[in-house]
Amino acid sequence: MKDEISRATSAAGRVRAIAVTGTHLVENARRRHGTYPVATAALGRALVGAVLLAQALIKAPDRLTLRLLGDGPIGAVITDADALGNVRGYVLEPHVALPLKANGKLDVGRAVGREGSISVARTTQDAGPYSSAVRLVSGEIGEDIASYLTQSEQIPSAVSLGVLLRSTGSVEGAGGVLLQVLPGGEEYALTLEGRVRELGPVSELVARGAGASDLLRAILGDLPDFQAAPTSAPYLRCTCSRARARHSLVLLGPNTLAELVQDGEAELSCHFCGRTYRYGPEELERMRKESSQLI
């Protein structure tokens, strides 16, 4: 099954749902970062969650950054997405191993931590940068995103995120759903979490072949006026480039660049994708001259 993004409304537009299937996306991220299982689950949930948030909160060409800063051993979980379905992300400590929970599930809450914050920063053309944060609820990421939307955006929301791994550590199923009550639909607010709970584990449904549209019909199909939009696709895609890395070096200033010239080489690696950019002494000298002109 291919990765998908699907949107739907019910109850005359007063209830909105967004679903994402992202098995290939999360598997690509696992391979790129070499994450251990619990870090794969945390990063996968955050990647899918960032896609859901971007679909709900921004429009092209704006961007959104989701940060989970907890006291758990994987440290920060940072993802960045746009409204077109492109997303990237990383965890600060990808090689963390923890015992399974009593129910046999990966302990994402302990890995992320239950003390800390979840923040969402938006870069928009119309209003400029905007950021807000709330306290973590559980570190399980889905509950934390729902709490953020309810508190900071004042939109009653329920979120389910899941990543199912094979015994080899590869991703068998990954996805998520976001269910929201919009103005005028307050009568449906009390049933949000129940609907998400009745859906069951999203990752298992995706692993069995459910698409994004299937998830939406399962969660909203019994309400009147169900309308689904055409599906699109999410992609793991980084925005780094050699030119952007070069610009970052120029901003270091002429003195630091002069030291790098003496060292003979500079190397910058992207946290989001692991790509490395190297610059030799001649190019560093050109950067030093450019930097001197900025002072």
Secondary structure, 3 states (H helix, E strand, C coil): CCCEEEEEEECCCCEEEEEEECHHHHHHHHHHHCCCHHHHHHHHHHHHHHHHHHHHHCCCCCEEEEEEEECCCCCEEEEEEECCCEEEEEECCCCCCCCCCCCCCCCHHHHHCCCEEEEEEEEECCCEEEEEEEECCCCCCHHHHHHHHHHHCCCCEEEEEEEEECCCCCEEEEEEEEEEECCCCHHHHHHHHHHHHHHCCHHHHHHCCCCHHHHHHHHHCCCCCCEECCCECCEECCCCCHHHHHHHHHCCCHHHHHHHHHHCCEEEECCCCCCEEEECHHHHHHHHHHHHHHC
